Amino acid sequence: MAAIASLQAIHLKSGRRGSIRCGIAEPSGEPAPVGQKTRYNDGLAERVFMGLFARKMDKFGGSKKKNEIKEKGLWDYDYESFVEVSKRVMQGRNRSQQQEVVREVLLSMLPPGAPEQFRKLFPPTKWAAEFNAALTVPFFHWLVGPSQVIEVEVNGVKQRSGVRIKKCRYLESSGCVGMCVNMCKIPTQDFFTNEFGLPLTMNPNFDDMSCEMIYGQVPPSFEDDPATKQPCLADICSIANPSSPICPKLQA
């Protein structure tokens, strides 16, 4: 998912400017407290972007309404549609297959040669990590909600290449640990680290639904990652298995 910000970064370096933002409809202007769902006001640009993603993913989702989907404009989709497509993609696939679908979708949305261009523009340096962290805040807003750049330590060096997502919209809307890990965290880490050559580690907090992204930090293996050992969020996940110590979608 997060590689879309990289596409925007490439466009910025080419002289094209713009941003993709959505507004929180809560009176406080902040995400709703844990246990309550945050309300958003999505504009036309955000709806188009959600629709673009949903249509790309839907060919993997086993939908029986292909003709109906083709007739809909990109602006006819909303965030819930995007999440529902993600859920359909999960069905009948193991974790590796789910992650591969996201990788294919991300590659299909980038122009030819984009990974190579990204590697040239953003070699794995402190500057590149901090620059991508700064880009994440405006360009990820539609996908994960509000976030802010924070200082982190990477290989003993303090740098502002961290991003704290206050309350992840994707996790909040799906309520699924497996979707968070298999459809966002792991494929995004892998895409940045292996396709773009810029290491990225994402640390979701399933208690308050926040998430920390650390550019420049090599992610742990699947087996050593605490996020892969999480139980279902039984109170909010419609497909949860409360009796399982680990979310079934995280198991092979």
Sequence and secondary structure as in RCSB ss.txt:
>XXXX:A:sequence
MAAIASLQAIHLKSGRRGSIRCGIAEPSGEPAPVGQKTRYNDGLAERVFMGLFARKMDKFGGSKKKNEIKEKGLW
DYDYESFVEVSKRVMQGRNRSQQQEVVREVLLSMLPPGAPEQFRKLFPPTKWAAEFNAALTVPFFHWLVGPSQVI
EVEVNGVKQRSGVRIKKCRYLESSGCVGMCVNMCKIPTQDFFTNEFGLPLTMNPNFDDMSCEMIYGQVPPSFEDD
PATKQPCLADICSIANPSSPICPKLQA
>XXXX:A:secstr
 THHHHHHHHHHHTT       EE STTSS   TTS   EE  HHHHHHHHHHHHHHHTTTT S HHHHHHS GG
G  HHHHHHHHHHHHTT  HHHHHHHHHHHHHHHS TTHHHHHHHHS SSHHHHHHHHHHHHHHSHHHH  EEEE
EEEETTEEEEEEEEESS HHHHHH  HHHHIIIIIHHHHHIIIIISS  EEEEE TTT  EEEEET     GGG 
GGGG    TTT TT  TT SS GGG  
